[in-house]
Amino acid sequence: MVEVVECVPNFSEGRRKDVVDAIGSAIASVAGARILDVQMDADHNRSVITFVGDHRAVSEAAFRGASAAVERIDMNVHRGEHPRVGALDVLPFVPIAGVTMEDCVALARSVGKRIADELHVPVYLYEAAASRPDRRALPDVRRGEYEGLKVEIETNPDRKPDFGPARLHPTAGACIVGARTVLIAWNVNLRTADVGVAKRIARAIRESDGGLPAVRAKGFALSERGLVQVSMNMVDYRRTSLVQAFEAIRALAEKEGVEIAESEVVGLVPLDALVDGATQYFKLARFHRDQILETRLWE
């Protein structure tokens, strides 16, 4: 069976295209690594690059991308809406075909250790690769962000990294590396400039505050566009579908007297998530993915 690992690194740079292009070139320089998608967000000042390959190619490409980011991104001057702890903020490995979650855990730990050893960036492990239960969830590992971690990593033994020194890299900060299942990064933008609306809706729908299962959400201002955003990580779209999350946001926005402007997917989305959403929205009876023309043509 063909071996396919997906890697979805998030970099703390979404405004300088030359920097993101250089990181992408470093990743693409590895034979067998194929970039599928690159997305930049100026408001979040963040980029997401999605690439695939076998575990050897992905391992080397991930490290080269990390190295390029460490060389070019200075966290001391970084400002953006999205939470972050480092130049290469998050580095997840996802099993797609011919590999197991355990394989991706081993890959995450190997690459994480190499980043710490060779680039001198402290590394925290999360999700399936986490070394302890309280570090599984990304928001828990990223607590305090770059500014808070700069102090805590040196003064709080509980914030000691899994690999590398107990101090941030002078410019690149820290890095969070892990293994996880497919995640959908999805944003819903609202027609208001009141960020409080987005924050209240995010609080209502996220699982950690008693909302929708497998949904993580935060509210942000999109100042240049005069909008606000409910930014979500759909951790398991089978537990909460895109339609369920969208309708929950619509209902809450209506109570606030606000309309939805648009929604946007960051990176790639599984076909099954869209099929499930369309099936629910249109109330299609007994519909399945084999009824989609393109899926039959690809067989």
C-alpha positions as CSV (number, residue, x, y, z in Angstrom):
1,M,0.0,0.0,0.0
2,V,1.2,3.5,-0.8
3,E,2.3,5.4,2.3
4,V,0.8,8.9,2.7
5,V,1.4,11.2,5.7
6,E,-0.1,14.7,5.7
7,C,1.7,17.5,7.4
8,V,0.0,20.8,8.1
9,P,2.6,23.3,9.7
10,N,1.3,26.7,10.9
11,F,3.8,29.5,10.6
12,S,3.6,32.9,12.3
13,E,3.8,34.9,9.1
14,G,0.9,35.9,6.9
15,R,2.0,39.2,5.5
16,R,5.3,38.8,3.9
17,K,4.8,36.6,0.8
18,D,8.6,36.3,0.2
19,V,9.1,34.6,3.6
20,V,6.2,32.2,3.1
21,D,7.5,31.4,-0.4
22,A,11.0,30.7,1.0
23,I,9.5,28.3,3.6
24,G,7.4,26.6,0.9
25,S,10.5,26.2,-1.3
26,A,12.4,24.6,1.5
27,I,9.6,22.1,2.0
28,A,9.3,21.4,-1.8
29,S,13.0,20.9,-2.1
30,V,12.7,17.4,-0.6
31,A,12.1,14.6,-3.2
32,G,8.7,12.9,-2.5
33,A,7.2,15.9,-0.6
34,R,4.3,17.4,-2.5
35,I,2.7,20.7,-1.4
36,L,-1.1,20.6,-1.8
37,D,-2.1,24.0,-0.5
38,V,-0.7,27.3,0.9
39,Q,-2.8,29.9,2.6
40,M,-1.8,33.2,4.1
41,D,-4.0,35.3,6.5
42,A,-2.9,38.9,7.1
43,D,-5.2,39.5,10.0
44,H,-4.0,36.4,11.8
45,N,-0.5,37.0,10.5
46,R,-0.3,33.3,9.9
47,S,0.2,30.8,7.1
48,V,-0.8,27.2,6.7
49,I,1.1,24.9,4.3
50,T,-0.3,21.5,3.6
51,F,2.0,18.8,2.1
52,V,2.1,15.0,1.8
53,G,4.6,12.3,1.2
54,D,5.9,9.1,2.8
55,H,7.2,9.3,6.3
56,R,10.8,9.8,5.2
57,A,10.0,12.7,2.8
58,V,7.6,14.3,5.2
59,S,10.1,14.1,8.1
60,E,12.9,15.9,6.1
61,A,10.5,18.4,4.5
62,A,9.0,19.3,7.9
63,F,12.5,19.9,9.3
64,R,13.6,22.1,6.3
65,G,10.4,24.1,6.7
66,A,11.1,24.6,10.4
67,S,14.7,25.7,9.6
68,A,13.6,28.2,7.0
69,A,11.0,29.7,9.5
70,V,13.5,29.9,12.3
71,E,15.9,31.8,10.0
72,R,13.3,34.3,8.8
73,I,10.6,35.0,11.5
74,D,11.3,37.1,14.6
75,M,8.6,36.6,17.3
76,N,9.8,39.7,19.1
77,V,8.1,41.8,16.5
78,H,5.3,39.5,15.5
79,R,1.7,40.7,16.0
80,G,-1.5,39.0,14.9
81,E,-4.9,37.9,16.0
82,H,-4.1,34.2,16.2
83,P,-2.6,32.6,19.4
84,R,1.0,31.5,18.9
85,V,4.2,30.5,20.7
86,G,6.7,30.4,17.9
87,A,7.8,31.0,14.3
88,L,6.8,27.4,13.5
89,D,3.9,27.5,15.9
90,V,2.3,24.0,15.3
91,L,3.5,21.0,13.4
92,P,1.0,18.2,13.2
93,F,1.4,14.9,11.3
94,V,-1.7,13.1,10.1
95,P,-2.0,9.5,9.0
96,I,-3.8,9.3,5.6
97,A,-2.9,5.9,4.0
98,G,-0.6,3.0,4.7
99,V,0.5,4.5,8.1
100,T,-1.0,4.3,11.6
101,M,-1.4,7.0,14.3
102,E,1.4,5.3,16.2
103,D,3.7,5.8,13.1
104,C,2.8,9.5,13.2
105,V,3.5,9.7,16.9
106,A,6.9,8.3,16.3
107,L,7.4,10.7,13.4
108,A,6.3,13.7,15.6
109,R,8.7,12.8,18.4
110,S,11.6,12.2,16.0
111,V,11.2,15.5,14.1
112,G,10.4,17.4,17.4
113,K,13.7,16.2,18.9
114,R,15.6,17.1,15.8
115,I,14.1,20.6,15.8
116,A,15.2,21.0,19.5
117,D,18.7,19.5,19.0
118,E,19.6,21.2,15.7
119,L,17.7,24.5,15.7
120,H,17.8,25.0,19.5
121,V,14.0,25.6,19.7
122,P,12.2,24.1,22.7
123,V,9.5,21.7,21.6
124,Y,6.2,20.6,23.2
125,L,4.4,17.5,22.1
126,Y,0.6,17.5,21.8
127,E,-2.5,15.4,20.9
128,A,-1.6,11.7,20.3
129,A,2.1,12.4,20.7
130,A,1.7,14.2,24.0
131,S,3.9,13.1,26.9
132,R,1.2,13.8,29.5
133,P,-2.6,14.1,29.5
134,D,-2.7,17.9,30.2
135,R,-0.7,18.6,27.1
136,R,-3.0,16.8,24.6
137,A,-5.2,19.8,23.8
138,L,-3.4,22.5,21.8
139,P,-5.0,25.5,23.6
140,D,-3.6,24.1,26.9
141,V,-0.1,23.8,25.5
142,R,-0.3,27.3,24.0
143,R,-1.6,29.0,27.1
144,G,-0.1,32.4,27.7
145,E,1.2,32.5,24.1
146,Y,4.7,33.7,23.2
147,E,4.8,36.5,25.7
148,G,3.7,34.5,28.6
149,L,5.7,31.4,27.8
150,K,8.9,33.5,27.6
151,V,8.7,33.9,31.3
152,E,7.0,30.7,32.4
153,I,9.3,28.3,30.5
154,E,12.2,29.5,32.7
155,T,10.4,29.9,36.0
156,N,7.6,27.3,36.1
157,P,8.8,23.6,36.1
158,D,5.4,22.6,34.8
159,R,6.1,24.4,31.5
160,K,9.4,22.6,30.9
161,P,9.4,21.5,27.2
162,D,9.6,17.9,26.1
163,F,12.7,18.5,24.0
164,G,15.3,21.3,24.1
165,P,16.3,24.0,26.5
166,A,14.0,25.5,29.1
167,R,14.1,28.9,27.4
168,L,12.7,30.3,24.2
169,H,14.8,30.6,21.1
170,P,15.9,34.3,20.9
171,T,13.8,34.9,17.8
172,A,11.9,31.8,16.9
173,G,10.2,31.1,20.3
174,A,8.9,27.6,20.8
175,C,7.3,24.9,18.7
176,I,4.4,22.5,19.3
177,V,4.7,19.2,17.5
178,G,2.1,16.3,17.4
179,A,0.1,13.7,15.7
180,R,-3.6,13.9,15.2
181,T,-6.6,12.9,13.0
182,V,-7.9,15.1,10.2
183,L,-8.9,18.5,11.4
184,I,-11.0,21.2,9.6
185,A,-9.9,24.8,10.2
186,W,-13.0,26.8,9.5
187,N,-14.0,30.4,10.0
188,V,-17.4,32.1,10.0
189,N,-17.2,35.9,9.5
190,L,-20.0,38.2,10.8
191,R,-21.2,41.6,9.6
192,T,-20.3,43.6,12.6
193,A,-17.2,45.3,14.0
194,D,-18.1,44.3,17.6
195,V,-15.6,41.6,18.5
196,G,-17.6,40.9,21.6
197,V,-20.3,39.3,19.5
198,A,-17.7,36.8,18.0
199,K,-16.3,36.1,21.4
200,R,-19.7,35.4,23.0
201,I,-20.7,33.1,20.1
202,A,-17.3,31.3,20.2
203,R,-17.7,30.7,23.9
204,A,-21.2,29.4,23.4
205,I,-20.3,26.8,20.8
206,R,-16.9,25.5,21.9
207,E,-16.8,22.1,23.7
208,S,-14.7,23.3,26.5
209,D,-17.4,25.7,27.7
210,G,-20.3,23.2,27.3
211,G,-21.0,23.8,23.6
212,L,-20.7,21.5,20.5
213,P,-18.7,18.3,20.8
214,A,-15.2,18.4,19.2
215,V,-15.4,22.1,18.4
216,R,-12.8,24.6,19.4
217,A,-13.6,28.3,18.8
218,K,-12.3,31.8,19.4
219,G,-13.6,35.2,18.4
220,F,-11.4,37.6,16.5
221,A,-11.6,41.1,14.9
222,L,-10.9,41.5,11.2
223,S,-10.3,45.2,11.6
224,E,-9.3,46.0,8.0
225,R,-12.5,44.4,6.7
226,G,-14.8,45.8,9.4
227,L,-15.9,42.2,10.3
228,V,-15.4,39.8,13.2
229,Q,-14.7,36.1,13.0
230,V,-15.6,33.0,14.8
231,S,-12.5,30.9,14.1
232,M,-13.0,27.1,14.6
233,N,-11.1,23.9,14.7
234,M,-13.5,21.1,13.9
235,V,-11.5,18.4,15.7
236,D,-13.9,15.6,14.6
237,Y,-16.4,16.6,11.9
238,R,-18.3,13.3,12.4
239,R,-19.2,14.3,15.9
240,T,-20.2,17.8,14.9
241,S,-20.8,18.5,11.2
242,L,-20.1,21.8,9.4
243,V,-23.9,22.3,9.1
244,Q,-24.5,21.9,12.8
245,A,-21.8,24.4,13.7
246,F,-22.9,26.8,11.0
247,E,-26.6,26.7,12.1
248,A,-25.6,27.2,15.7
249,I,-23.6,30.3,14.8
250,R,-26.4,31.6,12.6
251,A,-29.0,31.2,15.4
252,L,-26.7,32.9,18.0
253,A,-25.8,35.7,15.5
254,E,-29.5,36.3,14.9
255,K,-30.1,36.8,18.6
256,E,-27.3,39.4,18.5
257,G,-28.9,41.1,15.5
258,V,-26.0,40.2,13.2
259,E,-25.8,38.5,9.8
260,I,-23.2,36.0,8.6
261,A,-21.1,37.5,5.9
262,E,-19.3,34.4,4.7
263,S,-17.4,31.3,5.8
264,E,-14.0,30.1,4.8
265,V,-12.0,26.9,5.0
266,V,-8.3,27.3,5.9
267,G,-6.3,24.6,4.1
268,L,-8.0,21.4,2.9
269,V,-11.2,19.7,3.8
270,P,-12.2,16.0,3.4
271,L,-14.8,15.3,0.8
272,D,-16.8,13.3,3.3
273,A,-17.3,16.4,5.5
274,L,-18.8,18.3,2.6
275,V,-21.0,15.3,1.6
276,D,-22.2,15.0,5.2
277,G,-23.0,18.7,5.3
278,A,-24.8,18.7,2.0
279,T,-26.8,15.6,3.0
280,Q,-27.9,17.3,6.2
281,Y,-28.6,20.7,4.7
282,F,-30.7,19.4,1.7
283,K,-32.2,16.5,3.8
284,L,-31.1,14.0,1.2
285,A,-32.5,10.6,1.9
286,R,-30.2,7.6,1.5
287,F,-27.5,9.7,-0.2
288,H,-23.9,8.4,-0.3
289,R,-20.6,9.6,-1.7
290,D,-20.8,7.0,-4.6
291,Q,-23.5,9.2,-6.1
292,I,-21.1,12.0,-6.7
293,L,-20.0,11.9,-10.3
294,E,-16.3,12.8,-9.7
295,T,-15.8,10.0,-7.1
296,R,-17.0,7.4,-9.7
297,L,-14.7,8.9,-12.4
298,W,-11.7,8.6,-10.1
299,E,-12.2,4.9,-9.4
